[in-house]
Amino acid sequence: MRLIVLLSLFFLLTNCEDKKTKQKTIPESETKEIPKKEITKPVEEKEERRYPKLNSKSAMEFFLEYDKKHKENKVRITTDFGTIDILLFNETKFHRSNFIFLTKQKYFNGTQFYRVIDNFMVQAGNSDDKKTARKRAKIGKYLLPPDTKRGFKHDRGVISMPSSEINNPHKLASPYEFFIVQQQGGAHFLDGDYTIFGRVIRGMDVIDKIAAVETDDGDWPMRNIYIRNVEIID
């Protein structure tokens, strides 16, 4: 009888030791519930708008203030045919400021010389690419008043701003586009109608090459001529 009791105690103690041993060998990480990782969607950062969307009412005041802080007046236009350096006139400050502003917004990059008439002028700043329309929509829809009484003439090499395509008896300028007079002796019949706001100081040979390309019936070059980059050089 005593032997049976002793054997029972022995098996009981042995089972307890086995349980303790097994408990110690269980990794701690397995005894805890593994927390589920929270899946967070990446936050889409909206590009901060540094300037207001412009319209014809706000543009003049905007460029008046812009002119006070942005005095640059030399730009380099890189085209498929070479580079053109232009001096912008301080006298036509709204149009100079407009061109500097659009340059800093990278608006002109990817636009084209879309109207070319040999021995007259080359016109640029537009495109049939939807990206150009989106750029304009972002910057705003506005026109600039003419500034034609500064004594400048449409001599060969000047840069001038065309009027908009809308019914426009006051010759309000289309701010996204420009033309450069290529005609030998100038195109003085344009004086008084369009605002001259700069002149080519290097690269008229590039203008001559562009003017000489073959065009369709609408004066659009048969081969697209892109403005690859416009940058401020001074």
Stockholm file with secondary structure:
# STOCKHOLM 1.0

chainA/1-234         MRLIVLLSLFFLLTNCEDKKTKQKTIPESETKEIPKKEITKPVEEKEERRYPKLNSKSAMEFFLEYDKKHKENKVRITTDFGTIDILLFNETKFHRSNFIFLTKQKYFNGTQFYRVIDNFMVQAGNSDDKKTARKRAKIGKYLLPPDTKRGFKHDRGVISMPSSEINNPHKLASPYEFFIVQQQGGAHFLDGDYTIFGRVIRGMDVIDKIAAVETDDGDWPMRNIYIRNVEIID
#=GR chainA/1-234 SS CHHHHHHHHHHHHHHHHHHHHHHHHSCHHHHSCCCCCCCCCCCCCCCCCCSCCEEHHHHHHHHHHHHHHCCCCEEEEEETTEEEEEEECSSSHHHHHHHHHHHHTTCSTTCEEEEEETTTEEEEEECSSHHHHHHHHHHEECCBCCCCCSSCCCCTTEEEECBCSSSCTTCCBCTTCEEEECSTTCCGGGTTTSEEEEEEEECHHHHHHHHTSCBCTTSCBSSCCBEEEEEECC
#=GC SS_cons         CHHHHHHHHHHHHHHHHHHHHHHHHSCHHHHSCCCCCCCCCCCCCCCCCCSCCEEHHHHHHHHHHHHHHCCCCEEEEEETTEEEEEEECSSSHHHHHHHHHHHHTTCSTTCEEEEEETTTEEEEEECSSHHHHHHHHHHEECCBCCCCCSSCCCCTTEEEECBCSSSCTTCCBCTTCEEEECSTTCCGGGTTTSEEEEEEEECHHHHHHHHTSCBCTTSCBSSCCBEEEEEECC
//
